[in-house]
Amino acid sequence: MKIRNIYLCNLKVILIFCVVLGHALERDIHANHTAQMIYRTLYLFHMPLFTFLSGLGMKKSSSCFKQMCTALKIYLCAQGVVLLFFLIVQPESISHHLTRPYWHLWYLLSLSCWCLLTGVLLEVLRCVPAAKIKHLKAVIFVSAVALGLLCGCFSGVGREFSLSRTIVFLPFFLAGAFWGQGIIARTSGYCKFFPIVLPIAAALFFLCEKLPVSFLYHAAGYHTFGMASLYGIVARLLCYITSVAFSTLILVLCPKKKYLTTQMGCDTLMIYLLHPLFIPVLLYIPYAPQDSLLISLILAVYAAAGISLSFRWTRGIYIVHL
């Protein structure tokens, strides 16, 4: 395994563990302050950085369209299972689940949209003179950031069909597709950035602590949180900047050496799809609120490692960049 592949696998292991841990902590974030601080930290960077990595391999329109089809197929199958389940146990909620992706499945639907849009943009860029491509990519990226900031002003942009998250996280996907290789080359292992970025990230974190936890999901408009449009735009821009700062720290600190866990990063899709099956276990474990962090950590490790080992035979089958 090449050094670059080892680095990316280690990075994906870190991020998929953050996903599982975040979901495991979700139950107790209002009862345990430490758990809430960790939860907030995770939601400031783990999905933006995951989105960035998903865009990393999207260099050709053909790759984008292939990825889109695969992600959409997996989403439709997984969401279909969810719909069947609720049709049996809670039929009155079926209309709700028809328009809203179940819990973590929003990412697959958003991924298919990002791939489609990026594929179209790459086709357009092929028709542009080489001298103008660099500037056009910058314009597209800035436009995506502006769209992410403004979409929260409209009440119709929310959880339905994962529209809000698709728009808000689009800049990270485009950054990965347009400049991902260069960003990783410049940041990975360069610990000289650490003393600069760490205090910036810490300061930004304490500013973001004033925001509602659910605001960090970017799944709903500003009106949901009783925010004026201008205040919401500033808050989301703050989240964007904080995500970049924390993501830079992770890129700098992620190891390039191969560990026992590195192989888990080769196929994180199954962990992503199946880890919610383990989370309900917390409902049946009697523990005090102060122990929730330890219990969640143990469950997250167990879920991630258990699913990865159980599905080692699927390695290489799935091409979705998770």
C-alpha positions, 0 to 999 in steps of 0.5 A: 500500500502506497504512503498516500493510500495509507494516509487517506485510509487513516484519514477515513478511519478517523472520520468514520469513527467520528461519525459513529461516535457522534451518533452514539453520543447523540442521546446524552449530549443534553445530560453530559456537558463533556459529551456535548463539547465532543459532539459539537467538535465532531459536527464542526468538521467530520462531515465537511471533511468527509465531503471533501474526501468524497470529491477527491477522486472526481477528476473526470465527468465519467467518474462523477456519473459512475459514482452518482449512479452507485450512490443513488442505487445504494441510497434507494435500496437502503431507504427502501428498506427503511420505508418497508420497516416503517410501513409495517411498524408505523404506517402513518409516518410513511409520507414523512419518510418518502421525502426525508432520507432516514437519519444518516442516509442523507449523505448518499442522496446528497453525494449523488447530487454533488457527483451529478453537478460536478460531472456537468461542471467538468464537462463545461470546463472541458470547453473552456480555454486552459488559461481561464479554467483556474479562475472559473473554478474559483468563481464556481467555488465562491458561488457555491459558498454564497449559495450555501449561505443564502439557502438558509434564508428560504423556508422551503430549503430543509430536510426534504430530499436533503436539499439544505445539506446538499447545498451547504456542503457542496463547496467542500465537495467542489474543493475536493474535486478541484484542488483536493490533491494539492490541499492534501499535499500541502497540509498532510504532515506539515506540523509547522501549521499546528501552532498557527491553526490550533488557537484559531480553531479553539477561538472559533469553537468557542464562538460556535458554542453559542449556536444551537447544536442542531444548527451544526447539522445544516439541515434546516433554514435559519427561521427554524432557529428563530434567527434573522437571515443576516444573523444566520448567514454570519453564523453559517459563515462562521461554521464554514471557517471553523470547519476549514480550521478543524479540517486543516488540523486533522489533515496535518495530524493524520498519520502516514504510517500503517496501523492495524486500523488502516485497512478499515479505511479501505471500505468504510461504506459498510460501517456507515450504512450499518452502524445505526443498527448498533446505536439502539443498544444504548437504550438497553444499557443502564448507566449514569449520565456521567458514564455516557461518554465512556459507553459511547466510545466503547460502542463506537469502537465495537460497531466500527471494528465489528462491521469492518471485520464482518465485511472484509470480503466485500473489500473492493466491491463498492466504489462509493468514496466513503 
